[in-house]
């Protein structure tokens, strides 16, 4: 356990943590949650807002091992956050996390119990796209998924976030604990609607009266979250230790920038987060599209093409002239024209410039292979809507075809220098099968573009798209990523 009073160069909470009560439950206690949602509550508490004392966080993890939870509990669920900018680093102890739980298989009871209590008025989620088990082509819960089947058959001991939530809401209904807000904080368009669909589809399989109660007593606002939070490594912890003169096993490193935009549709009150910069809006769609296409879409281009080029981190990629020009061209010519309905004060050109500046932050060391994870869930959200728009309007789609070429090459498991790449994806075995069963580039491309859980029927049938992606794969193999991009980014 670290003694906060012995920390150097580190700001401490100005509030009395012993007075903190839990009002928000979170599922998915990774680094992002602790660098984003918890930090906003912490900022509000540090303003001296006494009402904020009833909005502390209780957070649980259902996927990672128990080590993080143990590390947090050793420090009374306090941890050091190191925020990096070009002007320097600021360190602070975050105290807004009241408690943390491991809720993996066989350990979901605590979260279910808390969901059923009247003190908990909001549940937030960072469970990634795959944690919702929604088939994006039908926008319905995949009731044939083994984990969902397990949770329906073992409703009293669920394993998924969806199952745990519905079990908690069932107990909440029985205890007459009141209305509650379910707030998705994952990078998906209409994330609130997706969460609602998953919860209701599951609930209807359990009890129709429960589903009706949920529809009447729960709201599902969408949100847009933004903060770059690299995975924590030993190097991260060592760097923070040098700054504060003490090692914190649960410390995290992030950038200074942070943004949270939320639809203002809460069922049972909310903290006054507008005081610390959260934007509450009536319609979030334009903000979602801005981030998904310009930031997340760019990140995926950087991840697949950068990793295949042998570049390890985002700043390594974006400080390369050819990559910089290519990514900027994507932002301004592909992504920006698709974003409509933004407030007049929001400029896509300014947004692009700020993103490029953030990507170049040398302190973050955001790994390309980390961003490349779960491409089968991310590619449809980040690229394919834009691709269909370009095709429908007979516009040039070379940049996204190069992106798909980079993704397919990355999934082959080696970079252009023959070094192995870490491919982590639910469809990894399928990718390996496509490479094993096909020898020609065209057949490999056809295999990837025929995956109907990723691509729509319209894209699957587009032979011109196959030809173009094949062309760019051959270009990259013959000339390398950098030279290929230089022809497009001019």
C-alpha positions in Angstrom: 0.0 0.0 0.0 1.3 3.4 -0.9 1.1 6.3 1.6 -0.3 9.3 -0.3 1.4 11.7 2.0 4.8 10.5 0.9 4.2 11.1 -2.8 6.1 13.8 -4.6 4.9 15.9 -7.5 1.4 14.6 -7.1 -1.9 16.3 -6.2 -4.1 14.7 -3.7 -8.0 14.6 -3.3 -9.3 17.7 -1.5 -12.3 15.8 -0.3 -12.8 13.2 2.5 -13.1 9.9 0.8 -14.6 8.3 4.0 -17.7 10.4 3.3 -18.1 9.0 -0.3 -21.1 6.9 -1.1 -21.7 4.8 -4.1 -24.3 6.1 -6.6 -22.9 4.7 -9.9 -22.0 1.2 -10.7 -19.6 0.4 -13.6 -19.0 -2.8 -15.5 -15.6 -3.0 -17.2 -13.0 -1.5 -14.9 -10.1 -1.2 -17.3 -7.6 1.6 -17.7 -10.0 3.7 -19.8 -12.7 3.7 -17.2 -10.3 4.8 -14.5 -8.8 7.5 -16.7 -12.2 8.8 -17.9 -15.5 8.3 -16.0 -14.0 8.1 -12.5 -11.8 11.1 -13.2 -14.8 13.3 -14.0 -16.4 12.4 -10.7 -13.1 13.0 -9.0 -12.9 16.5 -10.5 -16.4 17.3 -9.3 -15.6 16.2 -5.8 -12.4 18.3 -5.9 -14.6 21.4 -6.6 -16.2 20.9 -3.2 -19.6 19.8 -4.6 -21.1 18.1 -1.5 -23.9 16.6 -3.7 -21.1 14.7 -5.6 -20.4 12.7 -2.5 -23.4 10.5 -3.2 -22.1 9.7 -6.7 -19.0 7.7 -6.0 -18.2 4.7 -8.2 -18.3 1.0 -7.5 -16.7 -0.8 -10.4 -16.3 -4.4 -11.4 -14.5 -6.4 -14.0 -15.8 -9.6 -15.6 -13.0 -10.3 -18.0 -9.6 -9.6 -16.6 -8.0 -11.5 -13.7 -8.3 -10.5 -10.1 -4.9 -8.9 -9.8 -6.1 -5.4 -10.7 -8.8 -5.6 -8.2 -6.4 -6.8 -5.5 -3.9 -4.0 -6.4 -6.7 -1.4 -6.1 -8.0 -2.7 -2.8 -4.5 -2.5 -1.3 -4.7 1.3 -1.8 -8.3 1.8 -0.7 -9.2 1.9 -4.4 -7.0 5.0 -4.9 -4.6 5.2 -7.8 -2.2 7.6 -9.5 -3.2 9.1 -12.8 -0.4 10.6 -14.9 -1.6 13.0 -17.6 0.8 13.8 -20.4 1.0 16.8 -22.8 3.8 18.3 -24.8 4.3 20.9 -21.9 4.9 18.2 -19.3 3.2 15.7 -17.0 0.8 16.2 -14.1 0.2 13.5 -11.6 -2.8 13.1 -9.3 -4.3 10.6 -6.9 -7.8 9.7 -8.0 -10.1 8.8 -5.1 -13.7 8.7 -6.6 -13.6 4.9 -6.8 -15.3 3.7 -3.6 -14.8 0.0 -4.2 -13.9 -2.5 -6.9 -15.0 -6.1 -7.4 -14.0 -9.1 -9.5 -17.2 -10.3 -11.1 -16.0 -13.1 -13.4 -17.5 -16.5 -13.7 -19.1 -17.5 -10.3 -18.5 -14.0 -8.8 -21.3 -11.9 -10.2 -23.3 -11.8 -6.9 -21.9 -8.5 -5.7 -22.7 -6.5 -8.8 -26.2 -8.0 -9.0 -26.7 -7.0 -5.3 -25.6 -3.4 -6.0 -27.8 -3.0 -9.1 -30.7 -3.9 -6.9 -30.1 -1.2 -4.3 -31.8 2.2 -4.5 -28.5 4.1 -3.9 -27.3 3.0 -7.3 -29.0 5.3 -9.8 -26.7 4.9 -12.9 -24.8 2.0 -14.4 -22.0 2.8 -16.9 -20.3 0.4 -19.2 -16.9 0.0 -21.0 -17.2 -3.6 -22.2 -16.0 -3.1 -25.8 -18.2 -3.8 -28.9 -18.0 -7.6 -28.4 -19.4 -7.3 -24.8 -22.9 -6.4 -26.1 -23.3 -9.6 -28.2 -25.4 -7.7 -30.7 -25.4 -8.7 -34.3 -24.7 -5.4 -36.0 -26.4 -6.5 -39.3 -29.7 -7.2 -37.4 -29.2 -4.9 -34.4 -30.5 -7.8 -32.2 -28.9 -9.7 -29.4 -27.2 -12.9 -30.7 -29.3 -15.4 -28.8 -27.2 -18.2 -30.3 -24.0 -17.1 -28.7 -22.7 -19.7 -26.2 -22.2 -17.1 -23.5 -25.7 -15.7 -23.9 -27.2 -19.2 -23.9 -25.3 -20.0 -20.7 -26.6 -16.8 -19.0 -30.2 -17.5 -20.0 -29.9 -21.1 -18.7 -28.1 -20.0 -15.5 -29.8 -16.7 -14.8 -28.8 -16.7 -11.1 -25.1 -16.9 -11.9 -24.5 -15.0 -15.2 -21.1 -14.3 -16.8 -21.8 -11.5 -19.3 -22.4 -7.8 -18.6 -25.8 -8.2 -20.3 -26.8 -11.2 -18.1 -25.5 -9.6 -14.9 -27.4 -6.4 -15.7 -30.7 -8.1 -16.4 -30.3 -10.3 -13.2 -29.6 -7.1 -11.3 -32.6 -5.3 -12.8 -34.8 -8.4 -11.9 -33.7 -8.1 -8.3 -34.2 -4.3 -8.4 -37.8 -4.7 -9.6 -38.5 -7.2 -6.9 -37.1 -4.8 -4.2 -38.9 -1.8 -5.7 -35.6 0.1 -5.8 -36.7 2.6 -8.4 -35.7 3.8 -11.9 -32.1 3.6 -13.1 -30.1 4.9 -16.0 -27.9 2.5 -18.1 -25.2 4.5 -19.9 -22.9 2.9 -22.5 -19.5 4.5 -22.8 -18.2 2.3 -25.6 -17.1 3.4 -29.1 -20.2 2.5 -31.1 -22.8 4.7 -32.9 -26.1 4.7 -31.0 -24.5 2.9 -28.2 -27.4 3.6 -25.9 -29.8 2.0 -28.4 -27.6 -1.0 -28.8 -27.4 -1.5 -25.0 -31.2 -1.2 -24.8 -31.8 -3.8 -27.5 -29.4 -6.2 -25.8 -30.9 -5.8 -22.4 -34.5 -6.1 -23.6 -33.9 -9.0 -25.9 -32.3 -10.9 -23.0 -35.0 -9.8 -20.5 -37.8 -11.0 -22.8 -36.2 -14.5 -22.8 -36.4 -14.5 -19.0 -39.7 -12.7 -18.1 -41.9 -10.5 -20.2 -43.1 -8.6 -17.1 -39.5 -7.8 -16.3 -38.9 -6.5 -19.9 -42.0 -4.3 -19.6 -40.7 -3.0 -16.2 -37.3 -2.2 -17.8 -38.9 -0.2 -20.7 -40.8 1.9 -18.2 -38.1 2.4 -15.5 -34.8 2.5 -17.4 -33.3 5.0 -19.8 -30.5 4.3 -22.2 -28.8 7.5 -23.2 -26.0 7.4 -25.8 -22.6 8.9 -25.0 -19.4 9.8 -26.8 -16.2 9.4 -24.8 -12.7 10.4 -25.8 -9.4 10.1 -24.1 -6.3 8.2 -25.4 -5.3 5.6 -22.7 -2.5 3.2 -23.7 -2.3 -0.2 -22.1 -0.4 -0.2 -18.8 3.1 -1.8 -19.0 5.9 -2.2 -16.5 7.6 0.6 -18.4 4.5 2.8 -17.7 4.7 2.0 -13.9 8.4 2.6 -13.8 8.0 6.0 -15.5 5.3 7.1 -13.0 7.4 5.9 -10.1 10.3 8.1 -11.2 7.9 11.1 -11.2 6.2 10.5 -7.8 8.9 8.6 -6.0 6.7 5.6 -5.3 5.4 2.6 -7.2 1.7 2.2 -7.6 0.7 -1.2 -9.3 -2.6 0.3 -10.4 -1.3 3.6 -11.8 -2.3 4.6 -15.3 -0.9 7.0 -17.9 -3.0 9.0 -20.3 -3.1 12.2 -22.3 -4.2 15.6 -20.9 -7.2 15.9 -23.3 -10.6 14.4 -22.3 -14.1 14.7 -23.6 -17.5 13.2 -22.6 -20.7 14.1 -24.5 -24.0 12.5 -23.1 -27.6 12.6 -24.1 -29.4 14.2 -21.2 -31.9 11.4 -20.6 -31.5 10.2 -17.0 -34.1 8.2 -15.2 -33.3 9.0 -11.5 -31.0 12.0 -11.2 -27.4 12.5 -12.2 -24.2 14.3 -10.9 -23.7 17.9 -12.0 -20.9 16.9 -14.4 -21.4 19.9 -16.6 -19.4 21.8 -13.9 -16.3 19.8 -15.0 -16.8 20.0 -18.7 -19.2 17.1 -19.6 -21.5 18.2 -22.5 -25.1 17.2 -22.1 -27.0 17.4 -25.4 -30.3 16.5 -26.9 -29.0 14.6 -29.9 -25.6 13.0 -29.9 -25.5 11.5 -33.4 -23.2 14.1 -35.0 -20.7 13.9 -32.1 -20.7 10.1 -32.3 -20.0 10.2 -36.1 -17.3 12.8 -35.6 -15.3 10.7 -33.3 -16.0 7.3 -34.9 -15.0 8.4 -38.4 -12.3 10.9 -37.7 -10.6 9.6 -34.5 -11.4 5.9 -34.4 -11.3 5.5 -38.2 -7.9 7.2 -38.3 -6.7 5.1 -35.4 -7.5 1.8 -37.2 -5.7 3.0 -40.3 -2.7 3.9 -38.2 -2.9 0.5 -36.4 -3.1 -1.9 -39.3 -0.9 0.0 -41.8 1.5 1.2 -39.1 1.9 -2.2 -37.5 2.4 -3.9 -40.9 5.1 -1.3 -41.7 6.9 -2.2 -38.5 6.0 0.9 -36.6 5.2 0.2 -32.9 3.4 3.2 -31.6 1.0 5.9 -32.8 3.5 8.7 -32.5 6.0 6.6 -34.5 3.4 6.4 -37.3 2.1 10.0 -37.3 5.6 11.6 -37.2 6.3 9.9 -40.5 5.6 12.4 -43.3 3.8 10.0 -45.6 1.6 8.6 -42.9 0.8 12.1 -41.6 -0.3 13.3 -45.1 -2.3 10.1 -45.6 -4.2 10.3 -42.3 -4.9 14.0 -42.7 -6.3 13.3 -46.2 -8.5 10.6 -44.8 -9.8 12.9 -42.1 -10.6 15.9 -44.3 -11.6 14.2 -47.6 -13.3 10.9 -46.4 -14.4 11.3 -42.8 -15.3 15.1 -42.4 -17.8 15.3 -45.3 -19.9 12.6 -43.7 -20.3 14.4 -40.4 -23.5 16.6 -40.4 -25.4 18.5 -37.8 -22.5 19.6 -35.6 -22.9 22.9 -33.7 -21.5 25.9 -35.6 -18.6 26.3 -33.2 -17.3 22.8 -34.0 -14.9 22.8 -37.0 -13.9 19.5 -38.5 -10.7 21.1 -39.8 -9.8 22.2 -36.3 -10.8 18.8 -34.9 -8.5 17.1 -37.4 -5.6 19.3 -36.5 -6.1 18.7 -32.8 -6.2 14.9 -33.4 -3.0 14.9 -35.4 -1.4 16.9 -32.6 -2.7 14.4 -30.0 -1.5 11.4 -32.1 2.0 12.8 -32.1 2.3 12.9 -28.3 5.6 11.1 -27.6 4.7 10.4 -24.0 1.8 8.0 -24.6 3.5 5.2 -26.5 0.1 3.9 -27.6 0.8 0.6 -29.3 -0.5 0.0 -32.8 -1.1 -3.7 -32.0 -3.3 -2.7 -29.0 -5.5 -0.5 -31.3 -5.6 -3.3 -33.9 -7.3 -5.8 -31.5 -10.8 -7.0 -32.3 -10.8 -5.6 -35.8 -13.9 -7.8 -36.7 -15.9 -5.6 -34.3 -14.2 -2.3 -35.1 -13.8 -2.2 -38.9 -17.6 -2.2 -39.5 -18.2 0.7 -37.1 -15.2 2.8 -38.2 -14.9 2.3 -41.9 -17.7 0.5 -43.6 -20.4 3.1 -43.3 -18.1 5.6 -44.9 -17.1 3.1 -47.6 -20.7 2.4 -48.6 -21.4 6.2 -48.8 -18.4 6.7 -51.1 -19.5 3.8 -53.3 -23.1 4.9 -53.4 -22.0 8.4 -54.5 -19.4 7.2 -57.0 -16.6 8.8 -55.1 -12.9 7.7 -54.8 -12.5 5.2 -52.0 -8.7 4.4 -52.4 -7.9 5.4 -48.8 -10.4 2.9 -47.3 -9.3 0.2 -49.8 -5.8 0.7 -48.6 -7.0 0.4 -45.0 -8.7 -2.9 -45.8 -5.6 -4.1 -47.5 -3.6 -3.2 -44.4 -6.1 -5.0 -42.2 -6.0 -8.2 -44.3 -2.1 -8.1 -44.4 -2.0 -7.5 -40.6 -4.3 -10.5 -40.0 -1.7 -12.6 -41.8 0.4 -12.4 -38.7 3.6 -10.9 -40.0 4.7 -7.4 -40.9 6.4 -6.4 -44.2 9.8 -7.3 -42.7 8.7 -10.8 -41.7 8.4 -10.0 -38.0 5.5 -11.6 -36.2 2.4 -9.6 -35.3 0.1 -10.1 -32.3 -3.3 -10.7 -33.9 -6.1 -10.7 -31.2 -9.6 -11.1 -32.6 -12.7 -13.2 -32.1 -12.4 -14.3 -35.7 -8.6 -15.0 -35.6 -9.1 -18.7 -36.4 -11.2 -17.8 -39.4 -8.5 -15.4 -40.7 -5.9 -18.2 -40.3 -8.2 -20.6 -42.3 -8.6 -18.1 -45.1 -4.8 -17.8 -45.5 -4.3 -21.5 -45.2 -6.9 -22.4 -47.8 -6.0 -19.9 -50.4 -2.8 -19.1 -52.2 -3.7 -16.2 -54.5 -4.1 -12.7 -53.3 -7.4 -12.4 -55.0 -8.8 -15.5 -53.3 -7.5 -14.3 -49.9 -9.2 -10.9 -50.4 -12.4 -12.6 -51.5 -12.3 -14.8 -48.3 -12.0 -11.8 -46.0 -14.6 -9.6 -47.8 -17.1 -12.5 -47.7 -17.2 -12.6 -43.9 -20.9 -11.7 -43.5 -20.5 -10.8 -39.8 -18.3 -7.9 -40.9 -19.4 -6.9 -44.4 -22.9 -6.2 -45.7 -24.3 -8.2 -48.6 -23.8 -5.2 -50.8 -20.1 -5.0 -50.1 -19.6 -8.8 -50.4 -21.0 -8.7 -53.9 -18.9 -5.7 -55.0 -16.2 -7.2 -57.4 -14.7 -3.8 -57.9 -13.9 -3.6 -54.2 -12.2 -7.0 -54.3 -10.1 -5.9 -57.3 -9.1 -2.6 -55.6 -8.1 -4.2 -52.3 -6.2 -6.9 -54.2 -4.4 -4.1 -56.2 -3.3 -2.3 -53.0 -2.1 -5.5 -51.3 0.1 -6.2 -54.2 1.3 -2.6 -54.2 2.2 -2.8 -50.5 3.9 -6.1 -50.9 6.0 -4.9 -53.9 6.8 -1.3 -52.7 6.1 -1.3 -48.9 3.5 0.7 -47.0 5.3 4.0 -46.9 5.9 4.3 -50.7 2.3 3.1 -51.4 0.9 5.8 -49.0 3.1 8.5 -50.6 1.2 8.1 -53.9 -2.2 8.6 -52.2 -1.4 11.2 -49.6 0.0 13.7 -52.1 
